[in-house]
Amino acid sequence: MDNGIAENSSPTRSKWRKVAYGGMQPGFDDNHTDESFLEDIVMNANVVKRDMLKVMQDSVSISEYLCIVALVGLVWTYTLRSTLDETSLLYLDVSLLGSGFLLLLLTEEMLSLNLLLHYLLNVFFFTTGLYVFAPIYQTLTRSISSDSIWAVTVPLVILHLFLHDYSGSTVRAPGALNNPTLTSCISLNASIVASVFIASRLPSSIHVFAIMLFSLQVFLFAPLITYCIKKYSFRLHLCFAFSLMAVTLAFVYTLHRLLFVLLLGLLVFVTVVCPYWLIRLQEYKFEINGPWDEAKLCFAVTD
């Protein structure tokens, strides 16, 4: 009789619960789990299934900008070889500026007359400043050998390509909300320094002004133009990109056949091989989510 009363009066053990905070539960170790702990496990909840064709289309933007930088390198080479004189470079600058504004007018819906005049005024001050500082750029690296200039310029161009923002442009399109990232600003600065080093090897200040204007037009405004074309029509973006690749490969072939093979291999690697690798690597992606993960707030925290 007494034993039965003693058994009925003994405290029952409480059930273990999954709690994020609250300390240890009485009767259980701090690391205790039961069979219900893995009921909420989720496998690969955030893994994105990618399509091969879609990834290849997205990689076209990278190949397109590689061709743009390759064309800049061709102009630099022909200018240093005296194949392009200052008059030809100035004609090239004017044609690029005119075609750029024309494409901007045709593809950007938010571009108004006041904004266009604002752009033209900025371009005027920009070209005036370049013309004034051209004699300084010409004598900036007079005491440095040309081999050293190329040894610094090539890594700067590679750094520019590595840090470039291929999803947009440092010069934001009208109506853009996001500011340029730090890496895109570093990329732009690297391209400007490389342009100054190349310009300092030229014989006259007009040469320096023309090549600096060309380089900065491309590095500053070419990403903006390609961004506007892509936003306006993706099909037009693909046509423009493949046409640019064909023109670039043709010019590189006339310069050097080994460079042509290297550039062609790089474009195939970026456009075909890298997307294929990305798709294949998705098969090995393994992500586990469960009750042990850090709690995520379901509302925005504001001041």
Secondary structure as UniProt FT lines:
FT   HELIX           2..9
FT   TURN            26..27
FT   TURN            30..31
FT   TURN            35..40
FT   STRAND          42..43
FT   HELIX           52..80
FT   TURN            81..82
FT   HELIX           86..107
FT   TURN            109..110
FT   HELIX           113..138
FT   TURN            139..143
FT   HELIX           146..163
FT   TURN            166..167
FT   TURN            174..175
FT   HELIX           182..199
FT   TURN            200..201
FT   HELIX           205..232
FT   HELIX           234..255
FT   HELIX           257..268
FT   HELIX           269..273
FT   HELIX           274..281
FT   HELIX           282..284
FT   STRAND          288..289
FT   TURN            291..292
//
